[in-house]
Amino acid sequence: MRAICVVAALLLVASWCSAGEADAKAADKGKEPVSLFDGKTLNGWKVTGCEATVEDGNIFLKAGNGMVRTEKVYKDFVLEVEWKALKADNWDSGVFFRCGDAPHGQAWPKTYQSNLRKGLEGNVEELPDARSKGLTKPGDWNHFKLTVIGTKAELEINGKPAWKADGVKTPEGFIGLQAEIPGGGQFLFRNIRIVELDAAR
């Protein structure tokens, strides 16, 4: 009898938690995205180790090896960003999330990066399940929608599901755009928007 009561209590608690999480997610769903880039300036961003400008309403990664990252730290969120590689072949860049600043003497932080390297677009090296292929459009604008909640992350590329993965270890961090111009070429970024989530806090 005691075992039955314990199971019933656990089920009741689980239902309360599920209802609370559903309510939080519903509240998050109604939130309007906040623009991280005003299309005119780099206000709210910090540029390190590279040259970045604003041209025709886009962030233009022009030269150097470094990063353009938010001044604000983010925890759980839905991030949307559009990007375009200007190099005809072997392009390479990335979108960092929950990252810190690069260690002294290095151009980029160690984690986490949604890759923009040719053939690996969207993949996150540190997350084994974060793999996809064939969803991007070479030479054109591409759209990423990255959701990160707790230890879990998932990505949509150009409106199509790319992957779902677990194992994100850093609880919060910056969002950054990787400049790898000497090897990976110049990039454009625009329509960078975020919804901060409360469901997993």
VENNORGI-V695635 format. One record per residue. RES is the residue in three letters. OMEGA is omega in whole degrees, -180 to 180 (NA if undefined). BURIAL is b if it has 24 or more other C-alpha atoms within 12 Angstrom, else e. D_FIRST is the distance of its C-alpha to the first C-alpha in Angstrom with 2 decimals. Layout:
BEGIN
res=RES omega=OMEGA burial=BURIAL d_first=D_FIRST
res=RES omega=OMEGA burial=BURIAL d_first=D_FIRST
END
This chain:
BEGIN
res=MET omega=179 burial=e d_first=0.00
res=ARG omega=179 burial=e d_first=3.80
res=ALA omega=180 burial=e d_first=5.41
res=ILE omega=180 burial=e d_first=5.14
res=CYS omega=180 burial=e d_first=6.37
res=VAL omega=179 burial=e d_first=8.75
res=VAL omega=180 burial=e d_first=10.02
res=ALA omega=179 burial=e d_first=10.64
res=ALA omega=180 burial=e d_first=12.42
res=LEU omega=178 burial=e d_first=14.41
res=LEU omega=179 burial=e d_first=15.47
res=LEU omega=178 burial=e d_first=16.60
res=VAL omega=179 burial=e d_first=18.57
res=ALA omega=-180 burial=e d_first=20.06
res=SER omega=177 burial=e d_first=21.18
res=TRP omega=-180 burial=e d_first=22.78
res=CYS omega=-179 burial=e d_first=24.54
res=SER omega=179 burial=e d_first=25.74
res=ALA omega=179 burial=e d_first=27.05
res=GLY omega=179 burial=e d_first=28.76
res=GLU omega=179 burial=e d_first=30.31
res=ALA omega=179 burial=e d_first=31.45
res=ASP omega=-180 burial=e d_first=33.04
res=ALA omega=180 burial=e d_first=34.77
res=LYS omega=178 burial=b d_first=36.06
res=ALA omega=178 burial=e d_first=37.30
res=ALA omega=178 burial=e d_first=39.11
res=ASP omega=-176 burial=b d_first=40.61
res=LYS omega=-179 burial=e d_first=41.74
res=GLY omega=-178 burial=e d_first=43.91
res=LYS omega=176 burial=e d_first=45.73
res=GLU omega=176 burial=e d_first=49.34
res=PRO omega=177 burial=e d_first=50.44
res=VAL omega=180 burial=e d_first=52.60
res=SER omega=176 burial=e d_first=55.76
res=LEU omega=-177 burial=b d_first=56.23
res=PHE omega=-175 burial=b d_first=59.85
res=ASP omega=178 burial=e d_first=62.31
res=GLY omega=-177 burial=e d_first=64.74
res=LYS omega=-176 burial=e d_first=67.54
res=THR omega=174 burial=e d_first=66.67
res=LEU omega=176 burial=b d_first=64.37
res=ASN omega=-178 burial=e d_first=63.07
res=GLY omega=-179 burial=e d_first=59.53
res=TRP omega=176 burial=b d_first=60.18
res=LYS omega=-179 burial=b d_first=61.41
res=VAL omega=179 burial=b d_first=63.78
res=THR omega=171 burial=b d_first=63.97
res=GLY omega=-177 burial=b d_first=66.24
res=CYS omega=176 burial=b d_first=67.43
res=GLU omega=180 burial=b d_first=69.49
res=ALA omega=179 burial=b d_first=67.78
res=THR omega=174 burial=b d_first=69.38
res=VAL omega=-179 burial=b d_first=68.71
res=GLU omega=178 burial=e d_first=70.78
res=ASP omega=178 burial=e d_first=70.70
res=GLY omega=-180 burial=e d_first=67.28
res=ASN omega=166 burial=b d_first=65.73
res=ILE omega=-178 burial=b d_first=64.81
res=PHE omega=175 burial=b d_first=67.31
res=LEU omega=-165 burial=b d_first=66.56
res=LYS omega=-175 burial=b d_first=70.17
res=ALA omega=172 burial=b d_first=70.62
res=GLY omega=173 burial=b d_first=69.12
res=ASN omega=-178 burial=b d_first=65.87
res=GLY omega=-174 burial=b d_first=63.35
res=MET omega=169 burial=b d_first=60.88
res=VAL omega=-173 burial=b d_first=60.72
res=ARG omega=-180 burial=b d_first=57.44
res=THR omega=173 burial=b d_first=55.88
res=GLU omega=-179 burial=e d_first=56.38
res=LYS omega=176 burial=e d_first=52.86
res=VAL omega=-179 burial=b d_first=49.64
res=TYR omega=-179 burial=b d_first=46.90
res=LYS omega=179 burial=b d_first=43.18
res=ASP omega=-171 burial=b d_first=41.39
res=PHE omega=165 burial=b d_first=43.81
res=VAL omega=-178 burial=b d_first=45.38
res=LEU omega=174 burial=b d_first=48.92
res=GLU omega=-180 burial=b d_first=51.62
res=VAL omega=174 burial=b d_first=54.97
res=GLU omega=-177 burial=b d_first=57.94
res=TRP omega=178 burial=b d_first=60.10
res=LYS omega=175 burial=b d_first=63.23
res=ALA omega=-180 burial=b d_first=64.81
res=LEU omega=178 burial=b d_first=68.60
res=LYS omega=-176 burial=b d_first=69.36
res=ALA omega=-177 burial=e d_first=70.33
res=ASP omega=177 burial=e d_first=68.42
res=ASN omega=176 burial=e d_first=66.14
res=TRP omega=-177 burial=b d_first=64.81
res=ASP omega=175 burial=b d_first=62.20
res=SER omega=178 burial=b d_first=60.31
res=GLY omega=174 burial=b d_first=56.72
res=VAL omega=179 burial=b d_first=54.35
res=PHE omega=174 burial=b d_first=52.53
res=PHE omega=-175 burial=b d_first=49.20
res=ARG omega=-178 burial=b d_first=47.26
res=CYS omega=171 burial=b d_first=50.23
res=GLY omega=173 burial=b d_first=52.15
res=ASP omega=179 burial=b d_first=55.88
res=ALA omega=175 burial=b d_first=57.64
res=PRO omega=-179 burial=e d_first=57.99
res=HIS omega=179 burial=e d_first=61.46
res=GLY omega=179 burial=e d_first=64.00
res=GLN omega=-176 burial=e d_first=61.90
res=ALA omega=-172 burial=b d_first=62.19
res=TRP omega=174 burial=b d_first=58.54
res=PRO omega=-177 burial=b d_first=55.04
res=LYS omega=-177 burial=e d_first=52.90
res=THR omega=-21 burial=b d_first=50.00
res=TYR omega=-177 burial=b d_first=49.02
res=GLN omega=169 burial=b d_first=51.59
res=SER omega=-167 burial=b d_first=51.41
res=ASN omega=170 burial=b d_first=54.50
res=LEU omega=177 burial=b d_first=57.59
res=ARG omega=-179 burial=b d_first=59.41
res=LYS omega=179 burial=b d_first=60.96
res=GLY omega=-179 burial=e d_first=58.61
res=LEU omega=-174 burial=b d_first=55.62
res=GLU omega=179 burial=b d_first=55.32
res=GLY omega=-177 burial=b d_first=51.87
res=ASN omega=176 burial=b d_first=50.53
res=VAL omega=-172 burial=b d_first=48.89
res=GLU omega=-174 burial=b d_first=49.74
res=GLU omega=180 burial=e d_first=46.82
res=LEU omega=-173 burial=b d_first=44.18
res=PRO omega=-178 burial=e d_first=44.28
res=ASP omega=-178 burial=e d_first=42.89
res=ALA omega=-177 burial=b d_first=45.39
res=ARG omega=174 burial=b d_first=48.02
res=SER omega=-179 burial=b d_first=49.96
res=LYS omega=171 burial=e d_first=53.47
res=GLY omega=-178 burial=e d_first=56.02
res=LEU omega=-178 burial=b d_first=54.77
res=THR omega=-178 burial=b d_first=57.58
res=LYS omega=-180 burial=e d_first=61.14
res=PRO omega=177 burial=e d_first=63.84
res=GLY omega=-177 burial=e d_first=66.53
res=ASP omega=175 burial=e d_first=64.65
res=TRP omega=177 burial=e d_first=62.14
res=ASN omega=-176 burial=b d_first=58.49
res=HIS omega=174 burial=b d_first=55.40
res=PHE omega=169 burial=b d_first=52.30
res=LYS omega=-174 burial=b d_first=49.05
res=LEU omega=177 burial=b d_first=46.84
res=THR omega=179 burial=b d_first=43.33
res=VAL omega=179 burial=b d_first=41.73
res=ILE omega=-178 burial=b d_first=38.27
res=GLY omega=179 burial=b d_first=36.65
res=THR omega=-174 burial=e d_first=37.16
res=LYS omega=178 burial=b d_first=37.77
res=ALA omega=174 burial=b d_first=41.10
res=GLU omega=-175 burial=b d_first=42.56
res=LEU omega=167 burial=b d_first=46.10
res=GLU omega=178 burial=b d_first=47.99
res=ILE omega=-180 burial=b d_first=51.65
res=ASN omega=176 burial=b d_first=53.96
res=GLY omega=-179 burial=e d_first=51.11
res=LYS omega=178 burial=e d_first=49.46
res=PRO omega=180 burial=b d_first=46.23
res=ALA omega=-180 burial=b d_first=47.33
res=TRP omega=169 burial=b d_first=44.25
res=LYS omega=-175 burial=b d_first=40.83
res=ALA omega=176 burial=b d_first=40.03
res=ASP omega=176 burial=e d_first=37.76
res=GLY omega=177 burial=e d_first=38.85
res=VAL omega=-172 burial=b d_first=40.90
res=LYS omega=-179 burial=e d_first=40.84
res=THR omega=-176 burial=b d_first=43.04
res=PRO omega=-180 burial=b d_first=41.23
res=GLU omega=179 burial=b d_first=44.44
res=GLY omega=-179 burial=b d_first=48.15
res=PHE omega=167 burial=b d_first=51.34
res=ILE omega=-174 burial=b d_first=52.27
res=GLY omega=176 burial=b d_first=55.51
res=LEU omega=-176 burial=b d_first=58.13
res=GLN omega=172 burial=b d_first=59.58
res=ALA omega=179 burial=b d_first=63.35
res=GLU omega=-167 burial=b d_first=64.58
res=ILE omega=-178 burial=b d_first=67.98
res=PRO omega=-179 burial=e d_first=70.20
res=GLY omega=-172 burial=e d_first=68.02
res=GLY omega=177 burial=b d_first=65.94
res=GLY omega=-178 burial=b d_first=68.26
res=GLN omega=-179 burial=b d_first=68.10
res=PHE omega=171 burial=b d_first=65.23
res=LEU omega=176 burial=b d_first=64.75
res=PHE omega=179 burial=b d_first=61.59
res=ARG omega=177 burial=b d_first=61.02
res=ASN omega=179 burial=b d_first=58.48
res=ILE omega=-174 burial=b d_first=56.08
res=ARG omega=-178 burial=b d_first=53.26
res=ILE omega=168 burial=b d_first=49.83
res=VAL omega=176 burial=b d_first=46.75
res=GLU omega=-175 burial=b d_first=44.67
res=LEU omega=179 burial=b d_first=40.94
res=ASP omega=-169 burial=b d_first=38.35
res=ALA omega=-175 burial=b d_first=35.18
res=ALA omega=-177 burial=e d_first=34.50
res=ARG omega=NA burial=e d_first=35.94
END
